[in-house]
Amino acid sequence: MLKRLNRERMEEVVKMNQEIGSSVFVFEGIKNDLFSPTKYSIASLSPDHIEFDAVNEIVNIKFELRQNGIAGYFRLHEKDYCLYCKYGQLSFMKSGDAFVMQFPKHLLKLKINEVNAHRRFIQRLYKAKNQEL
């Protein structure tokens, strides 16, 4: 689900916490390597609720692994957005320097900025998907 977090932020955060689990404390997240080690650049988001082609800036997304799902946060035009889903609803693939993630209602195409950090994130994502966290 793609949610805008600026309005009714607490309501959206509570709903997200119920669906994919609550966010961990920063120290626990760093210790268990639950935050993505790199930011990805968003190439496109389908269906196109946000016009990335009209944006003159690079939009980065940062992922957080949670107990039951994944959450990705990005900011565009001073508005915060969150894209999240359960692990069972997520599929992904890599092709060249592109990384494609398919959420239940959205297809997110990303540009890989750091290959080694991307590999580390994918390993943690597989472990989380297999409930080894």
Backbone as CSV, one residue per row, in Angstrom:
resi,resn,N_x,N_y,N_z,CA_x,CA_y,CA_z,C_x,C_y,C_z
1,MET,0.838,-1.179,0.000,0.000,0.000,0.000,0.886,1.247,0.000
2,LEU,0.494,2.218,-0.726,1.188,3.500,-0.753,0.373,4.467,0.078
3,LYS,0.994,5.001,1.108,0.301,5.931,2.006,1.082,7.228,2.117
4,ARG,0.361,8.323,2.139,0.958,9.632,2.402,0.908,9.837,3.905
5,LEU,2.041,10.169,4.503,2.137,10.188,5.957,1.959,11.557,6.587
6,ASN,1.898,12.618,5.837,1.807,13.946,6.442,0.470,14.199,7.108
7,ARG,-0.612,13.733,6.502,-1.939,13.930,7.074,-2.329,12.685,7.857
8,GLU,-2.938,12.882,8.990,-3.371,11.779,9.834,-2.247,10.751,10.000
9,ARG,-1.043,11.220,10.289,0.126,10.346,10.365,-0.038,9.235,11.395
10,MET,-0.556,9.574,12.565,-0.692,8.565,13.614,-1.652,7.453,13.199
11,GLU,-2.742,7.797,12.539,-3.702,6.782,12.095,-3.054,5.823,11.100
12,GLU,-2.281,6.351,10.165,-1.623,5.514,9.168,-0.538,4.655,9.794
13,VAL,0.214,5.221,10.743,1.282,4.463,11.401,0.695,3.325,12.225
14,VAL,-0.402,3.570,12.925,-1.054,2.515,13.712,-1.545,1.401,12.791
15,LYS,-2.146,1.755,11.679,-2.630,0.762,10.719,-1.475,-0.056,10.146
16,MET,-0.381,0.619,9.820,0.785,-0.065,9.279,1.397,-0.991,10.330
17,ASN,1.471,-0.541,11.580,2.024,-1.364,12.654,1.190,-2.620,12.871
18,GLN,-0.121,-2.511,12.748,-0.983,-3.673,12.912,-0.783,-4.670,11.777
19,GLU,-0.514,-4.177,10.589,-0.398,-5.056,9.424,0.969,-5.719,9.313
20,ILE,2.053,-4.955,9.476,3.390,-5.530,9.253,4.278,-5.532,10.488
21,GLY,3.756,-5.151,11.629,4.558,-5.130,12.847,5.110,-3.743,13.100
22,SER,5.442,-3.502,14.339,5.918,-2.171,14.703,7.390,-1.996,14.360
23,SER,7.790,-0.771,14.256,9.174,-0.427,13.969,10.027,-0.738,15.189
24,VAL,11.254,-1.136,14.953,12.160,-1.460,16.052,12.888,-0.200,16.498
25,PHE,13.488,-0.262,17.675,14.311,0.840,18.143,15.558,0.932,17.270
26,VAL,16.121,2.101,17.167,17.254,2.341,16.277,18.424,1.420,16.605
27,PHE,18.754,1.279,17.886,19.904,0.448,18.265,19.673,-1.021,17.917
28,GLU,18.462,-1.511,18.123,18.132,-2.894,17.766,18.171,-3.082,16.256
29,GLY,17.684,-2.098,15.515,17.711,-2.174,14.063,19.119,-2.199,13.501
30,ILE,20.006,-1.416,14.087,21.404,-1.407,13.645,22.088,-2.712,14.023
31,LYS,21.833,-3.186,15.237,22.440,-4.424,15.723,22.037,-5.616,14.864
32,ASN,20.759,-5.713,14.509,20.245,-6.833,13.722,20.227,-6.564,12.229
33,ASP,20.736,-5.406,11.812,20.846,-5.033,10.403,19.481,-5.065,9.706
34,LEU,18.495,-4.400,10.320,17.133,-4.399,9.797,16.846,-3.250,8.843
35,PHE,17.728,-2.274,8.772,17.542,-1.156,7.861,18.361,-1.420,6.611
36,SER,17.851,-0.978,5.467,18.615,-1.207,4.240,19.906,-0.406,4.315
37,PRO,21.015,-1.020,3.920,22.297,-0.324,4.009,22.479,0.737,2.933
38,THR,21.598,0.778,1.985,21.727,1.743,0.897,20.371,2.359,0.581
39,LYS,20.433,3.499,-0.047,19.219,4.108,-0.584,19.142,3.731,-2.056
40,TYR,17.953,3.489,-2.502,17.726,3.211,-3.909,17.085,4.433,-4.548
41,SER,17.413,4.692,-5.804,16.775,5.774,-6.552,15.547,5.224,-7.256
42,ILE,14.418,5.894,-7.103,13.181,5.438,-7.721,13.177,5.832,-9.197
43,ALA,13.035,4.838,-10.068,12.934,5.094,-11.504,11.478,5.283,-11.906
44,SER,10.598,4.416,-11.373,9.171,4.560,-11.669,8.338,3.821,-10.626
45,LEU,7.093,4.212,-10.547,6.123,3.595,-9.648,4.826,3.433,-10.430
46,SER,4.340,2.204,-10.546,3.104,1.940,-11.283,2.076,1.329,-10.338
47,PRO,0.824,1.597,-10.407,0.200,2.646,-11.197,0.697,4.013,-10.755
48,ASP,0.736,4.930,-11.686,1.429,6.198,-11.493,0.575,7.208,-10.719
49,HIS,0.590,7.080,-9.392,-0.069,8.076,-8.551,0.789,9.331,-8.420
50,ILE,2.088,9.134,-8.617,3.046,10.226,-8.493,3.797,10.320,-9.814
51,GLU,3.887,11.499,-10.345,4.554,11.712,-11.633,6.060,11.854,-11.415
52,PHE,6.795,10.738,-11.511,8.242,10.794,-11.324,8.942,11.365,-12.545
53,ASP,8.313,11.269,-13.710,8.912,11.831,-14.922,8.959,13.351,-14.865
54,ALA,8.004,13.961,-14.199,7.936,15.419,-14.101,8.831,15.967,-12.991
55,VAL,9.403,15.074,-12.196,10.244,15.497,-11.071,11.659,15.741,-11.572
56,ASN,12.213,16.884,-11.222,13.563,17.235,-11.662,14.635,16.821,-10.676
57,GLU,14.259,16.140,-9.612,15.214,15.727,-8.603,15.241,14.209,-8.498
58,ILE,16.284,13.687,-7.873,16.379,12.253,-7.645,15.606,11.931,-6.370
59,VAL,14.706,10.970,-6.463,13.903,10.564,-5.313,14.459,9.238,-4.807
60,ASN,14.916,9.219,-3.564,15.481,8.025,-2.958,14.481,7.387,-2.011
61,ILE,14.561,6.067,-1.888,13.712,5.321,-0.967,14.608,4.491,-0.053
62,LYS,14.239,4.430,1.189,14.991,3.674,2.203,14.047,2.632,2.785
63,PHE,14.488,1.381,2.884,13.637,0.293,3.350,13.947,-0.082,4.789
64,GLU,12.916,-0.591,5.454,13.037,-1.077,6.826,12.362,-2.440,6.893
65,LEU,13.093,-3.438,7.388,12.534,-4.772,7.563,11.858,-4.832,8.926
66,ARG,10.626,-5.289,8.941,9.864,-5.403,10.181,9.532,-6.869,10.436
67,GLN,8.824,-7.117,11.513,8.549,-8.490,11.909,7.753,-9.257,10.849
68,ASN,6.734,-8.652,10.284,5.866,-9.338,9.335,5.894,-8.759,7.928
69,GLY,6.687,-7.736,7.692,6.677,-7.115,6.375,7.796,-6.112,6.185
70,ILE,7.724,-5.406,5.068,8.740,-4.423,4.697,8.065,-3.073,4.496
71,ALA,8.773,-2.018,4.866,8.277,-0.655,4.669,9.367,0.155,3.981
72,GLY,8.967,0.916,2.972,9.887,1.795,2.263,9.412,3.236,2.397
73,TYR,10.323,4.126,2.761,9.972,5.527,2.995,10.672,6.408,1.977
74,PHE,9.920,7.356,1.416,10.526,8.355,0.541,9.811,9.678,0.716
75,ARG,10.481,10.736,0.258,9.961,12.099,0.398,9.993,12.766,-0.964
76,LEU,8.871,13.435,-1.299,8.766,14.110,-2.582,7.944,15.370,-2.394
77,HIS,8.469,16.499,-2.829,7.789,17.792,-2.708,7.330,18.056,-1.273
78,GLU,8.218,17.828,-0.322,7.970,18.061,1.109,6.812,17.236,1.657
79,LYS,6.532,16.098,1.039,5.503,15.179,1.520,6.151,13.818,1.729
80,ASP,5.839,13.188,2.852,6.385,11.874,3.165,5.430,10.793,2.683
81,TYR,6.002,9.732,2.113,5.220,8.602,1.637,5.805,7.311,2.193
82,CYS,4.956,6.325,2.339,5.387,5.013,2.793,4.739,3.957,1.908
83,LEU,5.525,3.014,1.470,5.056,1.904,0.671,5.359,0.647,1.466
84,TYR,4.336,-0.136,1.807,4.568,-1.292,2.671,3.680,-2.471,2.291
85,CYS,4.107,-3.667,2.703,3.307,-4.876,2.525,3.910,-5.992,3.365
86,LYS,3.171,-7.091,3.463,3.667,-8.277,4.154,4.666,-8.990,3.253
87,TYR,5.550,-9.788,3.874,6.579,-10.474,3.097,5.978,-11.429,2.061
88,GLY,4.893,-12.102,2.404,4.282,-13.055,1.485,3.690,-12.409,0.241
89,GLN,3.404,-11.115,0.302,2.819,-10.400,-0.836,3.874,-9.741,-1.719
90,LEU,5.138,-9.821,-1.325,6.224,-9.128,-2.019,6.972,-10.080,-2.947
91,SER,7.242,-9.620,-4.151,8.147,-10.337,-5.048,9.118,-9.315,-5.630
92,PHE,10.309,-9.791,-5.987,11.331,-8.872,-6.486,12.278,-9.609,-7.421
93,MET,12.959,-8.819,-8.256,13.966,-9.358,-9.163,14.967,-8.270,-9.529
94,LYS,16.137,-8.704,-9.977,17.203,-7.788,-10.367,17.534,-8.032,-11.827
95,SER,17.748,-6.953,-12.552,18.140,-7.043,-13.942,19.130,-5.925,-14.229
96,GLY,20.400,-6.272,-14.379,21.429,-5.257,-14.589,21.573,-4.390,-13.354
97,ASP,21.424,-3.083,-13.512,21.489,-2.198,-12.343,20.088,-1.782,-11.890
98,ALA,19.061,-2.495,-12.365,17.683,-2.205,-11.969,17.202,-3.263,-10.978
99,PHE,16.430,-2.822,-10.020,15.849,-3.698,-9.003,14.349,-3.425,-9.007
100,VAL,13.558,-4.456,-9.273,12.111,-4.302,-9.394,11.451,-5.007,-8.219
101,MET,10.578,-4.276,-7.521,9.826,-4.843,-6.402,8.347,-4.743,-6.744
102,GLN,7.644,-5.862,-6.590,6.214,-5.878,-6.876,5.458,-6.015,-5.560
103,PHE,4.781,-4.930,-5.191,3.908,-4.897,-4.026,2.513,-5.305,-4.502
104,PRO,1.559,-5.547,-3.593,0.230,-6.002,-4.039,-0.440,-5.107,-5.082
105,LYS,-0.308,-3.801,-4.959,-0.979,-2.903,-5.898,-0.029,-2.007,-6.668
106,HIS,1.273,-2.149,-6.443,2.243,-1.238,-7.055,3.457,-2.009,-7.563
107,LEU,4.032,-1.510,-8.631,5.276,-2.022,-9.176,6.307,-0.908,-9.055
108,LEU,7.374,-1.168,-8.326,8.388,-0.162,-8.027,9.686,-0.543,-8.722
109,LYS,10.149,0.329,-9.627,11.415,0.106,-10.319,12.453,1.019,-9.707
110,LEU,13.568,0.422,-9.282,14.614,1.152,-8.568,15.935,1.028,-9.295
111,LYS,16.804,1.997,-9.062,18.172,1.954,-9.574,19.082,1.609,-8.404
112,ILE,19.928,0.598,-8.593,20.851,0.171,-7.545,22.040,1.126,-7.543
113,ASN,22.277,1.770,-6.405,23.380,2.717,-6.299,24.665,2.056,-5.816
114,GLU,24.571,1.096,-4.896,25.735,0.410,-4.339,25.493,-1.099,-4.405
115,VAL,26.279,-1.809,-5.196,26.041,-3.228,-5.449,26.258,-4.067,-4.198
116,ASN,27.343,-3.838,-3.460,27.626,-4.654,-2.279,26.574,-4.450,-1.191
117,ALA,26.156,-3.232,-0.991,25.116,-2.955,0.000,23.790,-3.574,-0.441
118,HIS,23.536,-3.582,-1.740,22.320,-4.198,-2.263,22.328,-5.709,-1.981
119,ARG,23.457,-6.357,-2.197,23.555,-7.803,-1.932,23.286,-8.103,-0.453
120,ARG,23.850,-7.297,0.411,23.635,-7.486,1.852,22.161,-7.306,2.212
121,PHE,21.503,-6.322,1.613,20.092,-6.090,1.874,19.243,-7.256,1.372
122,ILE,19.555,-7.797,0.207,18.800,-8.919,-0.348,18.954,-10.152,0.542
123,GLN,20.140,-10.388,1.073,20.333,-11.511,1.995,19.456,-11.357,3.227
124,ARG,19.413,-10.166,3.792,18.571,-9.923,4.970,17.086,-10.035,4.606
125,LEU,16.725,-9.604,3.415,15.335,-9.695,2.975,14.906,-11.156,2.822
126,TYR,15.775,-12.001,2.248,15.457,-13.426,2.150,15.304,-14.057,3.531
127,LYS,16.183,-13.702,4.454,16.081,-14.241,5.815,14.777,-13.804,6.471
128,ALA,14.426,-12.544,6.283,13.179,-12.031,6.871,11.974,-12.708,6.229
129,LYS,12.017,-12.896,4.923,10.911,-13.556,4.217,10.734,-14.986,4.689
130,ASN,11.834,-15.628,5.025,11.790,-17.011,5.521,11.635,-17.070,7.043
131,GLN,11.335,-15.941,7.651,11.088,-15.833,9.103,12.263,-16.276,9.944
132,GLU,13.486,-15.945,9.517,14.674,-16.242,10.297,15.113,-15.069,11.145
133,LEU,14.430,-13.947,11.062,14.787,-12.773,11.863,14.512,-13.018,13.324
